[in-house]
Amino acid sequence: MEKIFEIKSPFKITVKLDDSGLEIQRKGFLVASGQKGAKRMFYKNISSVQLKEGTMLSNGFLQFTFSGSSERSGMFGIMGLANDENTIIFSKKDNSMMQELKSLVEKKQPPEKRWSPDHTQMHGGKTCRMTSPVIRA
């Protein structure tokens, strides 16, 4: 399975999914120099996926976190996340595409990494959909 998602605004980003992971490629002159090129992530290493949908007034984001890493929250809102190589920023028109991407990544995660059930979390005054861990005794 290979699936390609293309985000054109506010940054040009291509996300390619295959059977083992995903690759994020950023293009354009607005991309931070440390983020040019491709970043490869394996499903087995992703511990959570956080989605904040875009609105008429602000962009949304899809953020991947990994075991042992600290979740980055933008000190200056979403633009603070623009320098996070594990975050994809997108406009409102891409909300449904990013929901599909999130769902596909979560389905590909190994069972021990899957998070459930859904709950909401406040992020800078906005509600974000993310998942919580299943705690086993």
PyMOL commands that set and color helices and strands:
alter all, ss='L'
color gray80, all
select helices_A, chain A and resi 33-35+43-45+78-81+92-108+111-113
alter helices_A, ss='H'
color red, helices_A
select strands_A, chain A and resi 3-7+12-17+21-27+37-42+46-52+60-66+87-90+115-123+126-133
alter strands_A, ss='S'
color yellow, strands_A
deselect
rebuild
show_as cartoon
